[in-house]
Amino acid sequence: MPADFNWAIGGEAGDGIDSTGKIFAQALSRAGRHVFTSKDFASRIRGGYTAYKVRTSVSQVQSVVDRLDVLIALTQRTIDENLDELHEGSVIIYDGDRTTMADVEIPDEVIGLDVPLKGLAEEAGGAIMRNVVALGAACAVSDFPLENLDSALEKRFGDKGSAIVENNMTAAQKGRDYVLENYDHEYGYDLECTDENYVLLNGDEAIGMGAIAGGCRFYAGYPITPATNVMEYLTGRIERYGGHVVQAEDELSAINMALGAARAGARSMTATSGPGIDLMTETFGLVATSETPLVICNVMRSGPSTGMPTKQEQGDLNAMLYGGHGEVPRFVLAPTTIAECFHKTVEAFNLAEKYQIPVYLTADLSLAVTEQTYPPEEFDMDAVEIERGKVVDEETVGEWQDEEGRFKPHAITEDGISPRAFPGTEGGVHMSTGLEHDELGRRTEETGMRVDQVDKRTRKVETAKEREPFEAREFGDPDAETLVVSWGSNEGAMTEAIEYLDEEGIDVRFLSVPYIFPRPDLTEAIEDAETVIVVECNATGQFADLIEHDALTRVTRVNKYDGVRFNADELAERIGAILADDTEVAA
Amino acid sequence: MSSNVRFTDFKSDAQPTWCPGCGDFGTMNGMMKALAETGNSPDETFVVAGIGCSGKIGTYMRSYALHGVHGRALPVGAGVKLANPDIEVMVAGGDGDGYSIGAGHFVHAVRRNIDMTYVVMDNRIYGLTKGQASPTSREDFETSTTPEGPQQPPVNPLALAFAASGTFIAQSFSTDAQRHAEIVKEAVEHDGFGFVNVFSPCVTFNDVDTYDYFRDSIVDLAETDHDPTDYEDARSRILDPGTEYQGILYREEDSVPYEESHGVDADMTDIPDGAPEDATDLVREFY
């Protein structure tokens, strides 16, 4: 694998860190390089510090590593925070004219490039462009053609007029020229360009795009980090396809609006994060027992309560699986990559309508806010198929009426799935309710019908298990003695960790599970393995509990709940340590 | 839209379990008449109800309907209407559903001004739970949970709607069948959010706000010189808690419903069996 290159910009909130990082990532993508970005790494010191990290290579990258080659430091603290990741030959670009950076301490063996970012930006047209000057300087260090950066600046500032774009290009040029004219280090970086065309997007955007592709036309939501981007993506886009986004007064309203739209017959969704899931749980049982198809997207963040709103965690699994009083089935899907956020969203809408069931679609923060490059073919719109399930029209509605011509929205059927009539369908008039009901949707407390309706709803899950390929994604060596199981965003880091472990002579089989409920039966794989390790970003091992329950066994748990995603090298190290301990015990 | 719909077409075959004499019978009859007289049919009507005695209305009427969770009927109605603007949406609730647990939604539904109708059966008591104070109960109204009375002033729902820039604010009395049906009909016909607070007496648990009380105290605006399009006139009456008005207190003549201001006119239920034709444009944006 050709060497990767790791770059970051750090400073204080309000320094334009995110948008600068995104411009550099875009430039790399436009140069035909793969990119993986990260902005969720935590401060080692205190809050207020923010950074954006880019890892790039000509081959696909899907995780972050603990190494930095070029760092744009707007504050001394940026350097302090990243000391562990800097190495001999790393480059720090900073502005020595900034009063706070006048006495900056550049670590030994690290190359410090003092560039008058603000001064050069002012020459180009305004101090606000100082970060772009820094990007130009970074291009000089990494031998990266400036035209790619120009192209990204055009994309970012194009709608603000050509003067702004040109000023920014001048700023970048000045940064680059300054480094070339004033320093003559051998940096040794060479960011090769290719002819590939990649798209660069994050998980929230992939979910939004998947929703439109998958026929979603109605979205109601209440802004919440880190799910807001789904709503922002859809706003202004879904309208082009005849859809609409409503910002509701709260999450209670959002899910009820989405429920109403779904009852009307639209593909409908809402997205939120943990605190919103708590509120939506009130209505969840109604959605499920009225057998309304609805996609509820939960972009997980660290809990409980307000928790750490901008930090990574996979702590809501139990809330989604068991949330709400009473017993009623629901599906839970957890895409494992950014591309899968797109595919699983399309699938979630199909599952919701085919089985007339609420579907939790859950991404975690790392997946949601990370940008990654893909070949555009990965998002093949021609491959999208929409299956609406048992929807009746005026011609077929008669098959589902009782002898008095009344429609049966909760008809007891062999596969558990009842017919669905949209309002406006003549002959399909019916009521649905959160009360236990008979086939017509009328309230009942009759013991036989109660049992029949519970069984019918449960039977939908059995039907789905028979009809749908709820499979795990497999990586590594299928015959390895060590089995690693994980879910959600850990897949990227884990697939790379497999390579590191391989270099140490450790073979691993890795199953990445995107279906939490219904989920694939891993019993055979578990029985075949000597050691089973379950990796997840929470403290208690909620997914490990499920695996132990399914396979009637005990597993080794690798948990992380400090608010930071797993890195590939960190995962390889922890798995290696477990296997070494096992060997010791065996010896 | 069928032209020969009778109001009984909106009646289901379920036997109401409301107490004999309950105001909700009259409230419901008026709703059915208003729907029929505005040319709606059960096939193209969606009724949403919440929880409480009022919540049962979806069962007794015949139309597409959802009997939802407590206090959240208005957002459900909004979702139905926006997903398919051809459907007539009527939301029904009680004073607990609308002004207590659902008060937050009420205010925002009013200011959103989606073209739908909201009928509140206000009996100033919690009937289904056997007689506790509601947000519209009198300050000294003694109940099992408020032995000394709530000792806090009742909510003025008309004022809440007015403060939230309501475009149609009305009040009726369930037993005055003709006036009640007329008022609900005007709410249905209004371009925007038509709100009607209906005095719908509870004969079992409320011995203060009774039929007799309302008969004796109601002032029908039709018999006054009230101009519902006059903002100041509306304000002085809405903020007068001492008088039980019947009629349209306020109507904004140039009300623009949400659907119109937001360009929501498509039937969202009709989608292709694949991604939209030009969906690849969405991918290109990410280059």
Interface residues (C-beta under 8 A of the other chain):
Chain A: S29 R30 N197 Y198 V199 L200 L201 E205 M209 I212 A213 G214 G215 R217 F218 A220 R237 E239 Y241 G242 G243 H244 V246 A248 E249 D250 L252 S253 A254 N256 M257 A258 L259 G260 A261 A262 R263 A264 G265 A266 R267 S268 E282 T283 L286 S290 P376 F379 M381 D382 V384 E385 I386 E387 E404 F422 P423 G424 T425 E426 G427 G428 V429 H430 M431 S432 T433 G434 L435 R442 R443
Chain B: S12 D13 A14 P42 D43 E44 T45 F46 V48 G58 T59 R62 S63 Y64 A65 L66 H67 G68 V69 G71 R72 L74 P75 V76 G77 A78 G79 V80 K81 L82 A83 N84 D86 I87 G104 H105 V107 H108 H262 G263 V264 A266 M268 T269 I271 P272 D273 G274 A275 P276 A279 T280 L282 V283 R284 F286 Y287
